[in-house]
Amino acid sequence: MEITKEPIINIRDLRINFGEKQVLNGINLDVYRGQIIGYIGPNGAGKSTTIKILLGLIEGYTGEVRILGQDISDGNTEYKKKIGYVPETAEIYDSLTAREYLTFIGELYGLDYEDEDVDQKAQKLMKIFGIEGVYDSRMTSYSKGMRQKVLIISSLLHNPDILFWDEPLSGLDANSVMIVKEILSELMAQEKTIFYSSHIMDVVEKISNRIILIKNGQVAVDGSFDELKHRCKDGSLEDIFNELTGFKEYKSIAEEFVSIVRGEK
């Protein structure tokens, strides 16, 4: 699929500090329609912070961020209607039923309950995920995986142009993971843009057509998986990730851990 030349997300010299800690140190990115961006990096590299800035959840940054051509610092939140979000932590109004929660989310995005029939759409999506039987149950009774499915549905209910998914597969069973991977492929074919952050390297490797690795608040590598392999050594994305981040002690750490468990140290 040919990718349009006009970036749907444009980031220039993005920086932010939390106290004395510099979290983002000059991020520059252009993201285009139809791309699945695998946004990876070590813990504390600034992945979730970047996503939350793009969503307008964090202020106090310097630099420029434009989404769908709009500078998000101008106070106009219209662009948010075209964005879907799955957070890293499944924060959800669990005193509500899924019906109440999803119709509420639909209305927040500007969908009219009666005209758009948000309720029927949400129920159909719940059925596809195999959880339609708990549509009217309080979400306090849901498993982690069921909550994650509701979050994924809520991020797609309004047919957004851009998805920000932060560890979206957390808690999902193997069959649901396969379904979500195929959903992403279908969305890419519809020229949706997906900003995907995860520590599960094999999933990032398989679904992303562009991988961005950040380290110490900066873009360390940006390219397709094949391009990353060409720059580094052949191997999995996990091997490349470890090489680029300089983390090569995992084997010795694991051996020491097991030795302590066995009482040898």
Stockholm file with secondary structure:
# STOCKHOLM 1.0

chainA/1-265         MEITKEPIINIRDLRINFGEKQVLNGINLDVYRGQIIGYIGPNGAGKSTTIKILLGLIEGYTGEVRILGQDISDGNTEYKKKIGYVPETAEIYDSLTAREYLTFIGELYGLDYEDEDVDQKAQKLMKIFGIEGVYDSRMTSYSKGMRQKVLIISSLLHNPDILFWDEPLSGLDANSVMIVKEILSELMAQEKTIFYSSHIMDVVEKISNRIILIKNGQVAVDGSFDELKHRCKDGSLEDIFNELTGFKEYKSIAEEFVSIVRGEK
#=GR chainA/1-265 SS CCCCSSCSEEEEEEEEEETTEEEEEEEEEEECTTCEEEEECSTTSSHHHHHHHHTTCCCCCEEEEEETTEEGGGSCCGGGGGEEEECSSCCCCTTSBHHHHHHHHHHHTTCCTTTTTHHHHHHHHHHHTTCGGGTTSBGGGCCHHHHHHHHHHHHHTTCCSEEEEESTTTTCCHHHHHHHHHHHHHHHHTTCEEEEECSCHHHHHHHCSEEEEEETTEEEEEECHHHHHHHSCSSCHHHHHHHHHTCCCHHHHHHHHHHHHTTCC
#=GC SS_cons         CCCCSSCSEEEEEEEEEETTEEEEEEEEEEECTTCEEEEECSTTSSHHHHHHHHTTCCCCCEEEEEETTEEGGGSCCGGGGGEEEECSSCCCCTTSBHHHHHHHHHHHTTCCTTTTTHHHHHHHHHHHTTCGGGTTSBGGGCCHHHHHHHHHHHHHTTCCSEEEEESTTTTCCHHHHHHHHHHHHHHHHTTCEEEEECSCHHHHHHHCSEEEEEETTEEEEEECHHHHHHHSCSSCHHHHHHHHHTCCCHHHHHHHHHHHHTTCC
//
